[in-house]
């Protein structure tokens, strides 16, 4: 069940992609927290940055800037902004030096003065480069330190677990030898572990995310093999257990992905994530490619797994009806930014941002009378907002209810909630 412990914290996350000489701001300064045991919904139209946010959290992309904290440890840190700062400083310094040398060639009397200016520019450049390189080294070494601490915690737990077992088996040489072998294998696996593997991802496309040349057994067990587990009997038993947990049968283990329906393929994707025994799952639109009846089955399966295994879920979708049913809190994204965040019921009851209202107005209901009268709200950011003087920021306008707004909009939203 949900508690107040923050499991994942996303702090000013930015993910930019190079588009020629410009940057495509796929995710721009996004902040949110997910509590342990919570289901957090992330919604928005296609292309708003939902999937990129999920992929950046799990480190499939190198973050441009910002930080990702998991269980209080920084597991992701943006270094591209530091690299860009070095490139920018070098370019600016080169242009200034070029201009000064041209000036020195034209005016011999200022040659010594200009040489001093060039030395100062180079000294400033060196300082900027060293500062940003130190930040890059710090970000990279932090990840290694996190994994070392995580491995150390696992090894201590194993040592405590087996200490009593060794004492009890002291008079039985065969049992003691078997226990020592088991302990050694588990320590070897623990040494290869990384904290980020406690977050697993379910991908949107159940066809493209599965290797067509691998059997279901190999697909699901791949994570265990990468961790260093070599006991084939243990792997097989674990695969069979997970298959049954997600609603499939043992006989499916030796089949290939093309032999399954879309819903069954998505169950295989869920099994692949769950077998790693994660604390958190990022579900990237897991039902968008499925029929409506199958969607309900997969959603109910995720709910069951959440309760049975104590999972925390980041649920990414564009269907607000599904998100409301599944999520405790909902964050709304538009154009790479988080525009509103609130409890599920609160967001549907008191939507404040015009884009949220637009999304809610698009939800169809199985009522022909209502559908005839339903009017779509069209969101036009240029008409809705005037940020020419007062820039917006992500603010808490009510307890637990955050909106992207400026001072005037904040006062208006607070008045609406009275």
N, C-alpha and C positions, 0 to 999 in steps of 0.2 A: 504494500500500500504506500501511497504518497506520504512523504514527511517533509520537513523544512530543510533538510540537508541539500545543498546545491551540488549536483553531480557534474553538470557541464556549464561552463560560463564562456560565452563568446563576447569578447571585448574589442569593440571598434574594428571589426573584421572588414578588410578591404581585399577584393580579388579583382585585379585588372588584367586584361589580356591585350597584347600588342595588336593593333589594327593599323598596319602601315606605320606612320610616324605618330599616330595618336593612340590613346588608351581607351579600350572599351571597359567601362566600369560596370562589370557584371554584378558585383556586390560592393556597396559603398557605405562604409561606416555603420555596420550592423551590430547591435548589442542585444543580448538576451541571456537569460539563465534558465536552466531546466533542473527541476528538483528530482531527487531520487524517487523512483516509482511513478513518476508523472508521465502522462502522454501529452506531448506538446505539439500542436498542429502548426504548420507553416503553409500559408495559402497565398495565392496570387495567380495572375494570368500567366500563360506560357511566356517564358523569356524574362521573367521578373527577377530571376536569380535564386530561386528556391533550391534547385538541384545543385547549383554551384556552391551555395552555402553548405549543403550537406557534404559534398565532395571535398570542400576545403577543410571542414572539421575533421574528416577522417584521413586527411593528408594525401588525397589523390591529386590535389593541386598544391603547389608551393604558394603559401599565402603572400600577398603583396605587402600588407601591413596589418597590424593588430595582433591579438593573442587569443589562443584557445586554451582554457583550463579544464582539466578533467580530474575529478577527485582531488582538487586543490593543487594539482601539478600542471605546469605549463607544458602541454604536449604539442602545441603549434605556435610558431612565432614568425611573423612576416619579416623577410630579409630583403625582398626585392626593392622596397622603398629605400633601404640603406644603399643598395647597389645603384639605384637610380640617382641618389644624392651624390654619390662619388662621380658618376658619369657627368652629371650636370655641373658639378664643381670644376671638373677637368675641362669641360667645354668652355665654360665661362672664363676660366683662367687663361686658356689658350687664346681666346678672342682678345682679351685685355692685353696679353703680352704681345700679340701680333700688332695691335694698334699702337702700343707704346714703342715697339721697334721701328715702325713706320715713322712715328713722330721723331724718334732719335735720329733717323737717317736724314730727315728734313731739317733738323735743328741740332747742330753739333754742340752748341753751348749747354744743352740740357741732358747730354749723354750720361753723365755721372749720376744725375738726379733720377733719370729714368731707370738706370741699372738698379738703383736702390729700390725703386717702386716694383720692379720685376722680382727682386729677391723677396720683397714683402708678400707679393702675390703667391709666389711659390711656397713660402712658409705657411701662409694661410691655407693653401691647397693641401699641403702635407698634413696640417692639423685636422682638416675636414676628413681627408681620406683615412687617417689613422683612427679618428673617432668612430667613423662608420664601420671600419673593418673590425674594431673592437666589439661593436654592437652585433655584427654578423657572427663573430666567433662566440660571443656570449649566447646568442640564440641557438647556435648549433651545439655547443657543449652542454647547454641546458637540457636538450633532448636526451643526450647520452647519460647525463647525471640522473635524469628522471628514471630511465630504464635500469640503471645500476641500483637505484634505491628500490625500485619495484622488484627486481630479481632478489635483492637482499631480503626483502620482506617475505617473499615466497620461500626462500631457503630456510629462514628462521622458523616459519610456520611448519615446514616439512620436518625440520630437526625436532621441534617440540612434539609433533605428531608421532614420530617414530621412536622417540626416546623411551616411552613407556612400553611400546611393542617390543623393542630390543630387550628390555629388562624382563618382560614376561616370557620371552623365548630363549633366555640365557641357557637353560638346561636342555634345550632341544636344538642340536647343531644344524639339522636339516632345515628346520623352520627359520632359524636365525640366518642361515645362508640365503634362503629365499627372500627374507625380509630385507637383507642388505642389498641384494640384487635389485629388488623393487625400489628401494630408497635411492640407489645410485641412478637408476633410469629416470625416476621422477626429478631428481636434482639436475640431471642432464637436460631434461625438457624445460625445467624452470629457468635454467641459465640462458635459454634461447628466447624466453618470453619478453614481450614488450607491452607497456601499459596501453598503447593505442589499440592493441588487438582486443581490448575489453569493449571497444566500440566496433560493431559489425554493421554491414549495410545490406539492405534488400534493394535490388535495382528495379528500375521501372519496367524494362522490357524483359519479360520472362523467356524470350527466345534468344535474343542477342547476348544475354548475360550468362548463358550456359554453353560450354564448349561442346559442339556436336560430336566430337571424336572421343569424348570421355563417357564412360558409363555413369549412371547416377551414383553408384558406390564411390567411384573415383572423384566425382565432383564434390560430394558432401564431405569425403574424408580428406580432401586436399589440404585443408587448414591444419588438421591433426598431423599430417605428414610433414608439412612445413615447420610445425612446432618441434619436430624431432621424435615423434612417437613412432616406434618401429614394430610394436606388438600387433601383428595382423589380426589375431583373434580378438583383441580388445577393440581395434578399429572397426572390425565387422560388427561386433556386438553393439558398439556405439552407434554405428550407421543404422542398424535395424531399429534400435530404440528410438532414434530421432525420426526415422521414417514413419513409425507408428504414431509418434507424438503429433506429427503434422497431418495425419489423416491418410497416409499411404501404407502400403504393405511391403513385407520383406522381399517379395518376388520382384518388386520394381527396381531393386538395387542393381540388377544386371542388365537393365534396359538402357536405351539411349534417349536423349531429350526429344528427338523427333517422334518418338512413340507415345508422347503424352499430349494432353490438351493444354490450353493456356493456363487454366487454373491449377492443374497438376504441376506444370513447370514452375509456377510461382511458389507452390508448396515446397518444391525442391530447393528453390532459392532461399526460402525461409529456413529450411532444414540446414542448408550450408552455413547460414549465419548463426543459428541456435547451437549447433554442435560445438562451437568454440566457447560456449558458456560465457557469453558476454554479459556485462552489466547494462549496456545500452545498445539499442538498435536504431539505425537511421533507415526508415522505410520511405524510399523515394518513389512516390506515386505507385504503390504496389498493386493498386486495383484499377488504374486508369485504362489498361489494355484488356480488361476482362469484361465479360457479360455481367449484367446487373445482378442476376441470381448468384453468380460465382463471386462477385464482389462481396456480397453479404457473408458468404462462407469464409472468405479470406480475412475479412475484418473480424469476424467472430473468432477465427483461429488466433489472430494476433492478440485479441482481448484475453483469450484463454491462456496463451503463453505468457502474457504480461502478468496475469494473476498467479499462474503456477510457478513461474521462474523468477518472479520479482523484477521483471525487466522495466527499464525506462525507455520510452520510445519517442523519437523525433519523427513525426508523421508529416510527410510532405505531400500536398495534394492541391488540386484546383477546384475540387468539388466541395463546396462549403457544407452541404448537407451531411456528407460522410464525415467531414472533419468535426462538425458539431457533435455527432453521435460518439465519435471515438476519443476526442481530445478534452483534457481538463482546461488547458489554456490555448489561446490561438494568437499567432503573430501574422499580421497581414503585410505582404511585401509588394512594393510597386517600383519598377524601374531601378532595381538594385538596392532600394532603401526599405527599412522597416517603417511603415507609416502608422501602424496601430497594434497594440498588444494588450490583451485583457483576458479574463476568465471567459470560458466558452459562453455561458449564459449571459454574462454582462455584455459581451460583444454583440450578441444577437439582439439583446434588449435595448442597449444604448450605443449604437454605432455612432462615432463622432466624425471620423475622417470621411470626406466626400467619396474617396475611392472605396472605402469599406461599404458605404451605403450603396454605391454602384454595384458592387459584387453581390450584396444581399438582394438587391432588386432583380438580379438575374436568375435567382433560384426558382425553378418551376415547381408548382404544386399540382397534385392530381385532383384539381377542382376546376371544372370548365368555367364556372361562373367567375371564380377569382381570376382565372387566366385571361378571360375577356377584358377584365378591368385592370389587370396588372400593367403598370407603366414602368418601363426601364429608365433608370437614372443614368445619364451619360456623364462620365467624369472627364472634364477638361481642365487640366492643371493650370493652364494659363488664365482661364476665366475664374477659376476657384480661388487662386492664391495670388497675393501681391507680396513677393519677397524682395522687391527692389531696394527697400530700406532696411527692413528687419528680417534677418535670415532665420530660418526655422531650425529647431533642434528637437531631439526626442525627449519629451517631458511627461512627467506623471501628473495628470490632471485630476485624478481621483485615486484612492488607494488601489494599487494593482492595475490601474488603467493608464497606459502610456499612449501618447499620440505625437506624431511629427507635426509641430506647429510653431508659430512665432508668438510674441506677447499678445497681440490682438486676438489671434485665434484661440489661444489658451483661455483668455477671459471669456470669450464667447462659448467655448466648450464647457467651462465650469458653470456658466449660467444655464446651459442646456440641462446639466445634470441635477440642478436644484429642484 
